[in-house]
Amino acid sequence: MAAHQHEGTCMHEYMSAVRIWELTCPGRPEEIGRVRRWVRDILTGVPRVADAVLIVSELGTNAVVHTASGRGNFRLVIAHSPDILTISVTDAGGAATRPQVWCAENTATGGRGLGLVQAHATRLEIHRRGRFHTVTAELDLTAAPL
């Protein structure tokens, strides 16, 4: 895993700094556990860290299982400000369909990941740029956890 941290700077005395972390992860299933630990470590003391870990786990797993990231890499970006935590995962493309939230049958063994992310996030966005998809989940840190 290659990690980079960018420290935001205050542009005005009333603005707070935004911290941004970026991680390029090999698309192997065992990396998902490492990513969860990394998120717990960098977000120690941040409200809703358990939600962030769950979201990273689901989005990373989707990238590895459903896209060319399983044969390459996926990219994780976390941005933290006092009020908002944003988690974005960009896959390596190659998926036959666009990621989407759908209702899985009770007997289905999969298909609940993005629905679970949406249930925990304040906002969920899915963007396509070329063959790549970026799924972004935003957590309002001022709201009570679910």
C-alpha positions in Angstrom: 0.0 0.0 0.0 1.3 3.4 -0.9 -0.1 6.2 1.4 0.1 9.9 1.0 -1.1 12.6 3.4 -1.9 16.2 2.4 -2.4 18.7 5.1 -4.9 21.4 4.3 -4.0 24.9 5.1 -6.1 27.6 6.8 -7.0 30.2 4.2 -8.8 32.4 6.7 -8.7 32.5 10.5 -12.3 31.2 10.7 -11.7 28.2 8.4 -10.6 24.9 9.7 -8.0 22.7 8.1 -9.0 19.7 6.0 -6.9 16.6 6.2 -6.7 14.4 3.2 -5.2 10.9 2.9 -4.7 8.9 -0.3 -4.0 5.3 -0.6 -3.4 3.1 -3.6 -4.2 -0.5 -2.7 -3.4 -3.8 -4.5 -6.6 -5.4 -5.6 -6.3 -8.5 -3.4 -9.0 -9.5 -0.9 -6.5 -9.5 2.0 -5.9 -5.8 1.4 -9.4 -5.0 2.6 -8.5 -5.9 6.2 -5.4 -3.8 5.9 -7.4 -0.9 4.6 -9.9 -1.2 7.6 -7.0 -1.1 10.1 -5.4 1.9 8.3 -8.7 3.8 8.4 -9.1 3.0 12.1 -5.6 4.3 12.8 -5.8 7.5 10.8 -9.2 8.4 12.1 -8.6 7.6 15.8 -10.9 9.9 17.9 -13.0 11.0 14.9 -16.8 10.5 15.3 -18.4 7.7 13.2 -15.1 5.9 12.6 -17.0 2.6 12.7 -19.2 3.8 9.9 -16.1 4.9 7.9 -14.5 1.5 8.4 -17.7 -0.3 7.2 -17.9 2.0 4.2 -14.3 1.5 3.2 -14.7 -2.3 3.6 -17.8 -2.4 1.3 -16.4 0.0 -1.3 -13.0 -1.7 -1.4 -14.5 -5.2 -1.7 -16.8 -4.0 -4.5 -13.8 -2.7 -6.4 -11.8 -5.9 -5.9 -14.7 -8.3 -6.7 -16.6 -6.5 -9.5 -13.9 -4.5 -11.5 -10.5 -4.8 -13.0 -9.1 -3.7 -9.6 -9.1 -7.4 -8.7 -6.2 -7.7 -11.2 -4.7 -4.3 -10.4 -5.3 -1.5 -7.9 -8.0 0.6 -6.4 -7.6 4.1 -5.0 -9.0 5.3 -1.6 -9.2 9.0 -0.7 -10.4 10.2 2.7 -11.0 13.8 3.5 -11.7 14.9 7.1 -12.9 18.3 8.2 -14.5 19.1 11.6 -18.0 18.6 10.2 -17.7 16.1 7.2 -15.8 12.9 6.5 -15.7 11.9 2.8 -14.6 8.5 1.6 -14.0 7.9 -2.1 -13.0 4.6 -3.8 -12.0 4.7 -7.5 -11.9 1.3 -9.2 -9.8 0.2 -12.2 -12.7 0.0 -14.5 -13.7 -3.1 -16.5 -17.1 -3.6 -14.9 -20.0 -4.6 -17.1 -22.4 -2.3 -15.3 -22.3 0.9 -13.3 -22.3 0.5 -9.5 -25.9 1.0 -8.2 -27.9 0.6 -5.1 -30.5 -2.2 -5.5 -32.7 -4.3 -3.3 -31.4 -7.8 -3.0 -33.8 -10.8 -2.5 -33.8 -12.2 1.0 -32.1 -15.3 -0.2 -29.4 -13.5 -2.3 -25.8 -13.9 -1.1 -24.7 -10.5 -2.3 -26.0 -7.2 -3.7 -26.4 -5.4 -0.4 -23.1 -3.5 -0.2 -24.0 -0.2 -1.7 -27.4 -0.2 0.1 -25.5 -0.7 3.4 -23.2 2.2 2.5 -26.1 4.4 1.6 -27.8 3.5 4.9 -24.8 4.7 6.9 -23.8 7.7 4.7 -25.3 11.2 4.7 -24.8 11.2 0.9 -23.7 8.7 -1.7 -22.6 9.6 -5.2 -21.4 7.4 -8.1 -19.4 9.0 -10.9 -18.0 7.6 -14.1 -15.0 9.0 -15.8 -14.0 7.0 -18.8 -13.9 3.3 -17.8 -13.4 4.1 -14.1 -16.0 4.5 -11.4 -15.7 6.6 -8.2 -18.1 5.9 -5.4 -18.1 8.6 -2.7 -19.8 8.4 0.7 -20.1 11.4 2.9 -20.6 11.3 6.7 -22.0 14.3 8.6 -19.9 14.3 11.7 -22.3 16.7 13.5 -25.2 14.2 13.3 -25.7 11.4 15.7 -24.5 8.0 14.5 -27.0 5.4 13.3 
